[in-house]
Amino acid sequence: MSKRPWLTRNLKVVSGVSLLQDAASELLYPLMPILLTSVLGAPAAVVGAVEGIAEGVAAGTKVVAGRVSDRFRKRPLVGLGYGLAAVGKVLVAAASVWPVVLAGRAVDRLGKGIRGAPRDALLVQDIPVEARGRAFGFHRTADTAGAVIGPLIALAGYELLDHRLRPLLWIAVVPALASVALVSLVREVPGAAEAAQAVPPPLRSPGPFEPPRRFWWVVAVVGLFSLINFPDALLLLRLHEIGFGVTGVILAYVGYNLVYTVLSYPAGVVADRLSPQTVFAVGLLVFAVVYFGLGVTENHAVAWLLLGGYGAYTGLTDGVGKAWVSGLLPAGAQGTGQGIFQGVLGAGVLVAGIWAGLAWDGDGHLPLMVSGVAAGVIGLTLLLAPRPVRA
């Protein structure tokens, strides 16, 4: 194990940026269906369409942004991404018709797509490969702490403001803008090859992208899984269908994010000691239990436990997946590789949302059960597959 410090300045700053932005995003997220249907009068189908289009925009952008971030300076791209996310939230807060909400969500997710890969590349700057699991775990913990804070603010504000949504929507803009300002504290150090060549960063060629074959294997396996991984909004819809009210849905969402927050860092530490593949596989098995369980139960206590399990799945896979991919990539290809990986996942979730929405048929039990079984097969296969020996 390397003695180089892993808790770097960039990791701390980027984690703070993500906490603020996620607090803003997750303040809005559980309120979005209410805004669209109850305030703006949109049909229920629009809720799925808005999230699907938004995720599609993010997925397509991530692939391009990753490649661009290996050619240009990364910090300006990160700042642009968070800035667009803030603009998107302003559009949502100001919306008087649902197409403006769609535009706002699309701009928000465009920003997410632009910032993701270059942010993750800066995050691992000067962090040894064998410590990247805990680094990404630390980042996901901070990010998801924002996802706990945001819904709690939404719930408190929803009650204190007599169920008026407009003031809450504008409150979400404040931490979004603060995250943009904090990006200025991120440091970007040019690579050794770049310094030796004395080539201005905006003009250098990123060179061919030639990762090891195992990178493509990981992308293929996780991409296959993403085809059965619905947007979270459908899980919240399932809770509503079995009798959860607005407050219950928001609290269940907080519980999910709380478990996600608590497990993200320990999962990264375990991934560094065992292997990211093992931890990710266990996460998929937890996912299988959660989806199948939500497909068959109408018991509220069981549903609460399953939402907590869903937080465990996310904690075991989100940061670990990024660390897994990062460890397979050379320093000069981190942005491109992360962009491809995250773009494939986003595209898969978009497809999953479309087919699951078409098969939902009123209560969602069939697509949830199908996805649960499929995830169990993929998780067992990944758990039993050979792992490469570390150098």
N, C-alpha and C positions, 0 to 999 in steps of 0.2 A: 504493500500500500504506500502510495506516495505521501511524503511529508509536506508537500506544498499545500498551503491553505486553500480550502474550497469555498469558504464564506467570504467571497470577494465583495469589493465596493459595488461593482455592477450588479451582482446578484441581489444585494440588499436594495439598491435603488430600483431595479426592474421589478422586484417583488412589491415594493411600495407603490409603484406605478400601477401594477396589475390589481392590487388590493383596491385602490381608489376607483379604477375603471370598472372593476367587477361589481363593486358596491352600487355604482350608478346603473349598470346594466341589469343587475338582479333586483334592483328596486323596481325597475320597469317591467321585467319579464312576467311575474305572476299577475300583474295588472293589465297586461296587454289584451287578453281575451275580453275582459270587462270593458276596457276602453273601446275596442272595436265593435262589440255586439251591443252593449247597453248604452254607451254614450254616442257613438257614431252611427249606430243602426246597421252595421254590416251583417250579412248572413254568416252563420257559423263556418261555412266553407272558406270564407276569406281568412279566418285565423290560420288555418293550415297553409293556405296559399302564400300568405305574407311570410311565414316562417320558412316555408320551402324555398321561395325565391331568394330570401335573405341568405340562407345557407348555401344556395347555389352560387350566388355572387361571391361569397367568402371562399368557397372551394376553388372556383376558377381563378380567383385572384392570388391565392396562396402559391400555386405552382409558378406563376409568372414572377411574383414578388420574391420568392426564394432565389430564383436565378439572378434577378436584378440585384439582390442584396449581396451576392458574391462578386459583383462587378463594381457597384457603387458603394459609397459610404453607407453604413447601416443606420446610424443614429438619425439622420434626417428622414429616412423611411419610417422608422419607428415613431418619430414625432408626427409625421404626416398621417400615419395610421390612427394614432390616438386622437389627433385633431379631427379627422373625419368622423370618428366615433362620437365625439362631442357634438359636431354639427348634426349628425343623425338624431341625437337625443333632443336637440333643439327643435328639429322638424316634427318629431313625435309630440313634443309638448305643445307645439303651436297648431297641430293639426285640427281642422274642423271637418274634414272628410277622410274616409279611410284610405284613399289612394295616397294621401300625403303621409300617412303612417307607413304605408308600403315603401314610399320613397325614403323616409327616414330610416327604416330598418335596413333597406338596401345600402344606403350610405354608411350606416353604422357597421354593417358586416363587410362592406368594401374596406373600411378602415381596419377591421380585424384581419382580413386577408392580407393586407399590405404589411401590417406590423408583425404578424406572428413569426414568420421564419427569421427575419433579421433580428427580432428581439431575442429569440432562442439562441441564435448564433452569438450575439453579444453576451448573453447570459452565461454561456460556457467558456467565454474568453478567459484564459489563464487557469481554468479548472481542469485537473487531470481526468482522464477517461474513467479511472476507477472510482472517482467521487461524483460522477455526474448523476447517478441515481439520487443521491441525497440532495444534490444541488437542485435538480428539477423537482424533487419532493418538497424542498423548502419553498421554492417558488409557487408550487401548486397550493401549499398550505396558506401562504399569504393571499394568493389569488382567491381561494375559496373562502377565506375569512371574510373577504369582501362580499362573497355570495351569501354569507350568513347575515352580515350587517345590513345589506341592502333590503332583503325581504322583511327583516325586523323593523326597519324604518318605514317600509311600505305598510306593514300591518299597523304599527302605532299611528302613523299619519292617517291611514284610512279611517281609524276609529276617532282620532282627535279632531279631524277636519270634517266630521259628519259625512263620511263616505264620498267626499269630493275628490276627484282624481287630479284635476288640473294643477293645484298647488304641488302635489306630489311629483308630477311629471317635471315641473320646473326645478324642484329640489334635486332631482337626479342629475341635472346639468352641472351642478356645483362640483361634486367630486370628479366628474368627467373632465372639466376644465383644469382642475388641480392636477390630475394625472398628466395632462399635456405639459404643464409647467415643470413637473418633476423630471420629465425626460431630459431636460437640459443638464441634469447632473450625471447622466450616463457618460462613461468614457469609452472611446473607441481607439484602440491601439492598432496601427497598421501591422500586418504580418511581416515576418522576416523577409520573405521573398519580395514583397512589395517594396520594402524599405531598400533592399539591395538594388532593385531595378530603378528606383527613384521615379516610378511611373505615377502620375497623378491618379488617385483612386477612380475618378469618374471616367478615365480613358482606358484603363487596363482591361484586357480580355479575361473572362473568367476561366477560359480553357475548357477542354472537354470534360463532361461529367462522367467519370468512370468509377463508380462505387463497386465494392465487392458484390459478387452474386448474392450473397446472403442478404444484402440490403433489399434487393428486389424480392427475395423470398419473404422477408418480413412484411414488406409493403403489400404483397399479394395476399398473405394470410390475414393480416389485419384489415385490409381492404375488403376481403370476403366477409369477414365478421361485420364490417360497417353496413353491409347490405341488409342486415337484420336488426340494426341498432336504431330505433326510432328517435325522432326529436323528443326531448323531455316533455314538451307540451302535450303529447299524446298520453303520457303516463299521468299527467295532472288531469287530463280529461277523463281518464279511467277512474280516478279518485272521485271526481265530480259525479260520474255516472253511478257510482255505488253509494252515493249519499253524502259525500263531503261538501260542506258549504265553503264559501270564499275564505273565511278565517281558517277552516280546517285544511284547505288546500295549501294556503300560504305557510301554515305552521309545519305541515308535512314536508314542504319544500325546504324550509329552514332546517328541519331535522336531517334531511338528506345531505344538505350542504355542510352541516356540522360534522357528520360522520366522515364525509369526504375530506374536510379540513384536518380532522384528527389523524386520519390514516395516511395522508399523502407523504409526509416526511418519513415515518417508519417504513412505509412500503419502499421508498427510495433507498433507505439504509439496507433493508433486506435484499433488494435487487443488486446492490453493490457487493454484498457478501455471497449471495447464491448466484442468481443470474436474472436479468430482466425478463427473459423468456418464461422462467418458472413463475415469477410473481404475476406476470401478465396472464398466464394460463389459469392460475387460481382465480384471478379476477373474472375471467370469462365464465368459469364454473359458478361463481357467485351470481353473475348476471343471469345465467340459465335458470337458477332457482328463483330469482326475483321475478323475471318475466313470466315464467310458467305459473308461479304463485299468484301474481296479480291477475293472470288470465282466468284462474279458477275461483279465487276467493271474493266474497263480498263482505267479509268481516272487517270492521274498521281497525281493530287492534292488530290483526294479522297484516293488513295493508300498511299500517304504520311501521311495523317491523320490517316489512319488505322494502319500504322506501329507505329505511336505514341501511338495509343490505345493498340497495342500489348505490348509496353513498360509498359503501365499502368497495363495490365493484369499480367505481370511478376513481377512488383513491388508489386502488391497486393497479390501475391501467393508464391513467392520463399522463402523469409525469413520468412513470416508468416506461411507457411507450416512446416518449420523446428521448429519454436517456438511452434506451435500447438502440434507436436509430442513430443518435449522436455518436455512440461508441463505434459505429460501423463506418463513419464518414471521416475523411481527412479534413484538416482545418479549413482549407480553402473551398470546401464544398458543403459546409454546414447549412448555409442558407438554402441552397438548391435542394439538398436532400430533405431537409425539414419541410420545405415548401411542397415537394412531391408527396411526402408521407401525409402531411396534414391535408393537402388538397384531395388526395384519394379518399381519406376518411370522410371529409366533408361531402364529397360527391356521393359516397356510399350512403351516408345518413339522409341525404336528399332523396335518393332512390327509395330507401327504406320508408321514409315518410310518405312518399307517394303511394307505394303498394299497400302499406299498412292502412293509410287513410281510405283507400278504395275497398279494402277488405274489412273495415272496422265494423260495419253492420250494426251500429247502435250501441254496442258495449265493449267491443275490442277484445273479447276473450280469445277468439280464434287466432288473430295475428300474434298476440302475446304468447300463446302456447306454442305456436309454430316457431317463433323466434327463440323461445326458451330451449326447445329441443335442439334446434340447430346450433345454438351457442354452446350447449353441452357437448355436442360432437366435436366442434372446433376446439373447445377448451381442452378436452381429453387428448385430442390429437397433438395439440401444441405441448401439453404437459409431458407426453411420452416421446416427442420428437427429440433427436440428439441435439446437444448443445456444443458449440465450439469451445475448445480449450483456450483459456485466456493466456496471452503471452506474458 
